[in-house]
Structure formats: structure tokens, C-alpha cells
Amino acid sequence: MIGKRHLAQTPPRLEIRNIIRSYDGRRVVDGVSLRVEPGQVTCLLGPSGCGKSTTLRIIAGVEMQDSGEIYADGELVCDTVFRIPPEGRSIGLMFQDFALFPHLSVAENVGFGLPRKMAGRDARIMELLERVGLAHHAGDYPHQLSGGEQQRVALARALAPRPKIMLMDEPFSGLDNRLRDGIRDETLDLLKEEGAAVLLVTHEPDEAMRMADEIALMRDGKIIQQGAPYNIYNSPRDKKAAAFFSDINVIEGTVKGALTQTPFGRFLAPGVPDGTKVEIVSRPQHIRIDFDRGGRGPNPTASDGVAARASVVRARFMGRESLVEFRMDADGSVLKATVPSVFLPAEGTVMWLTLPRARCFVFPKTG
Ligand SMILES: Nc1ncnc2c1ncn2[C@@H]1O[C@H](COP(=O)(O)OP(=O)(O)OP(=O)(O)O)[C@@H](O)[C@H]1O
């Protein structure tokens, strides 16, 4: 079936436009638009229930949108009138509960989506099995493989027909932590080699940061921010977006003359009207800690504001880093700081904290 041509110079491999889907009068996907290029991994990231899987199911064609369109290479795949069925969409699927066929060998599983009489069929199967390091298991059955190996077979099976688009829904959540990082990296390498446009759903920020070229952060059915992992992490759109990736510290203030006064000195709040309550958000790893020097702190530079006195409430060793909680002298509030490696000052130790301005985000106060 040939879809209507849509007029774009270089159409993306996958494009969805303004997809809307409601259940029982509630919009669970609320105007989602996305583009994914070949060889690009985009992660749909968001908390449970925000509509990620529904979006993926609509693209796969196992669920219908109420409105909006899906295109592949500029060809219409589906709108509310026209619809290519799932099996005609050149889409590879890999879901958390991927099930290999227990009665088929590993090689037969990988070849499942390939036409029986396809030229080079066996070579394609073996190429993929070699690529995922399982050629020696070609004749085995799924129950003879470990969870991680089964996952690699599932990936090879999904990629065997050279799908233009790969949709992955929490594909690694069934694996234990030790296996997960290695398989994520291998999967990423193979996906890049195969050149499909990948849309991967996850609720784990670490997974998205590790896998994605681009992250689309979803909340309440909408994409609220989209960009490279570095940008999403370092320029969150709001407090919730910041908090999705790490613990945060929040300092409240009120704007006067486009400035907010805090124990850490003044923060700029350009364009924010006087009297507006704001929250200054920072990540624990960005607090700078200095020792007390006879009752004085460090001399900060202009971009660091003012050092504030605080005392250690508790310090814990977390493996890769230490987490230290401080009580601020100024207002009794508690701030968290993380420090690489081992840093375990005694409770009550007086120290001075600085918040480098480039690492802080000022947002109007919400909720
Ligand atoms: N067939 C359905 N009928 C009614 N409600 C549904 C249906 N499918 C999904 N929902 C609801 O739509 C919302 C979004 O679900 P969806 O599975 O897309 O979210 P998600 O972000 O993928 O979450 P999770 O990570 O938990 O799977 C949820 O509140 C869910 O209960």
C-alpha cells in the first residue's frame, strides 16, 4: 500500500505529529510530536503512567490514536482515515516481556521475521548471532540461555528484517543490574550499526542518559522538554524536570529589583516581577564545600556569590561518592551535597558552602 506523500525536503525516518489519545475522557497522550532520524536513538522518558507506552503502541499500530499522523520517510503511515497495518510498517519491536518462541531454536527465533525463501537468509541470521556473540548457541533452545543471552537473541530477532524503525519499551528492565550496563552498550552499538531510527521508552533517567542521542521528557501525556541529554540535565525546564534526574536542593526567595537575596548572596531573576516567590534549584554535586578558616569562609568570586556557614548533620559513604547533609546557620534548612569518593566529616563540623551561579536554576515557585 502506498501512503500519501507529505511535502518535506528531507523527511525524517519517523515523524509523529500531534498524536492525541484519550481513555474514558482523559487524555493520556496529549499532542505528542516527535522526529527521529536513521541511526538516532530518542528516549521517551517519564514517570509511570505519563503515556510513553501508549505513544509507542500507537506508532507500532497496535493502538489507534484519536487524532494526529505518523510518517515514515515522509510517507503517511497512519492518520485517522488511512492506516497501514502493523505488519506493513517496517517496525522492529522489543518489549520488556519479549518472549522468544520456546519451541524454536535460537537461529529459528532470529529468522522468524524473515521470509522463508529470502536470499541470504541464513547468512543474515548468522551475521546477527555473531554480532551479539551467540553464534555458538544457534542450535540451542531459549531455555538453555541466560536472561541476558535471551535478550540478545530478542534484539537480533527484532533487527533481522532490517526494520526502518525500532521501538523499544523498557527493554532492559527484566535484567539484573550486573548484566544491564553491558547489554545496553552492546545494544546501542548494534542499533547504530544497523541504522534504524530508535524510539526507546524508559522511566529511568540513567538509562536515557546512557542510551539517548536525544531525550524527550514526558509528563501528563505531553513532551515537556526535548534535547540532548547534556542540555536536558543542565538546563531543566522546571523544578520537576530537574528533580527527575537527581536529588535537588531548593532555596526559596522573593524577587526584588530582578534579584533574589539568599544566604548565598543574590541571584539574578531577570524579567521576574517584584514580589514573585522563586525557587533556586541546584544539584547536590554542584555545591562547593570549604573548611572553616578561623570563623571565616573562602573569598568567593563574583560568579560564586557568597559562602554560607553550615554544619554537618550527617555524612554517609555511598560507594562512588559520599553524601553529606548540612544545616544552614542562616535559616536551619538542610542542604545535601555529594562529594566524589570518601568524605565523611564528623557531625557538627562547621563548613562553608558556595553555590556557583552557573550550576543553579531559578524558577517561579510552584505548588
Ligand atoms: N487500554 C487502556 N484503557 C484505559 N486506560 C489505559 C489503557 N492503556 C493505558 N491506559 C492509561 O493511560 C495512562 C498512560 O499509560 P501508559 O502505559 O502509556 O503510561 P507509561 O508512561 O508507559 O507508564 P508505565 O511506565 O507504567 O508503562 C495510564 O494512566 C494508564 O492507566
Ligand as a Chemical Component Dictionary entry (heavy atoms), coordinates in Angstrom:
data_LIG
# 
_chem_comp.id                   LIG 
_chem_comp.type                 NON-POLYMER 
_chem_comp.pdbx_formal_charge   0 
_chem_comp.three_letter_code    LIG 
# 
loop_
_chem_comp_atom.comp_id 
_chem_comp_atom.atom_id 
_chem_comp_atom.alt_atom_id 
_chem_comp_atom.type_symbol 
_chem_comp_atom.charge 
_chem_comp_atom.model_Cartn_x 
_chem_comp_atom.model_Cartn_y 
_chem_comp_atom.model_Cartn_z 
_chem_comp_atom.pdbx_ordinal 
LIG N1  N1  N 0 -6.310 0.352 27.306 1  
LIG C1  C1  C 0 -6.378 1.279 28.273 2  
LIG N2  N2  N 0 -7.570 1.599 28.829 3  
LIG C2  C2  C 0 -7.649 2.553 29.782 4  
LIG N3  N3  N 0 -6.589 3.244 30.258 5  
LIG C3  C3  C 0 -5.379 2.963 29.747 6  
LIG C4  C4  C 0 -5.202 1.963 28.729 7  
LIG N4  N4  N 0 -3.886 1.914 28.399 8  
LIG C5  C5  C 0 -3.262 2.822 29.190 9  
LIG N5  N5  N 0 -4.155 3.447 29.991 10 
LIG C6  C6  C 0 -3.849 4.513 30.963 11 
LIG O1  O1  O 0 -3.164 5.522 30.274 12 
LIG C7  C7  C 0 -2.149 6.093 31.099 13 
LIG C8  C8  C 0 -0.830 6.033 30.370 14 
LIG O2  O2  O 0 -0.417 4.681 30.274 15 
LIG P1  P1  P 0 0.963  4.252 29.599 16 
LIG O3  O3  O 0 1.114  2.784 29.737 17 
LIG O4  O4  O 0 1.049  4.834 28.250 18 
LIG O5  O5  O 0 1.996  5.004 30.531 19 
LIG P2  P2  P 0 3.541  4.805 30.681 20 
LIG O6  O6  O 0 4.128  6.164 30.779 21 
LIG O7  O7  O 0 4.079  3.916 29.639 22 
LIG O8  O8  O 0 3.651  4.108 32.084 23 
LIG P3  P3  P 0 4.440  2.786 32.509 24 
LIG O9  O9  O 0 5.896  3.152 32.525 25 
LIG O10 O10 O 0 3.913  2.499 33.879 26 
LIG O11 O11 O 0 4.071  1.740 31.496 27 
LIG C9  C9  C 0 -2.161 5.319 32.396 28 
LIG O12 O12 O 0 -2.868 6.054 33.346 29 
LIG C10 C10 C 0 -2.890 4.046 32.036 30 
LIG O13 O13 O 0 -3.578 3.535 33.142 31 
# 
loop_
_chem_comp_bond.comp_id 
_chem_comp_bond.atom_id_1 
_chem_comp_bond.atom_id_2 
_chem_comp_bond.value_order 
_chem_comp_bond.pdbx_ordinal 
LIG N1  C1  SING 1  
LIG C1  N2  SING 2  
LIG C1  C4  DOUB 3  
LIG N2  C2  DOUB 4  
LIG C2  N3  SING 5  
LIG N3  C3  DOUB 6  
LIG C3  C4  SING 7  
LIG C3  N5  SING 8  
LIG C4  N4  SING 9  
LIG N4  C5  DOUB 10 
LIG C5  N5  SING 11 
LIG N5  C6  SING 12 
LIG C6  O1  SING 13 
LIG C6  C10 SING 14 
LIG O1  C7  SING 15 
LIG C7  C8  SING 16 
LIG C7  C9  SING 17 
LIG C8  O2  SING 18 
LIG O2  P1  SING 19 
LIG P1  O3  DOUB 20 
LIG P1  O4  SING 21 
LIG P1  O5  SING 22 
LIG O5  P2  SING 23 
LIG P2  O6  DOUB 24 
LIG P2  O7  SING 25 
LIG P2  O8  SING 26 
LIG O8  P3  SING 27 
LIG P3  O9  DOUB 28 
LIG P3  O10 SING 29 
LIG P3  O11 SING 30 
LIG C9  O12 SING 31 
LIG C9  C10 SING 32 
LIG C10 O13 SING 33 
# 
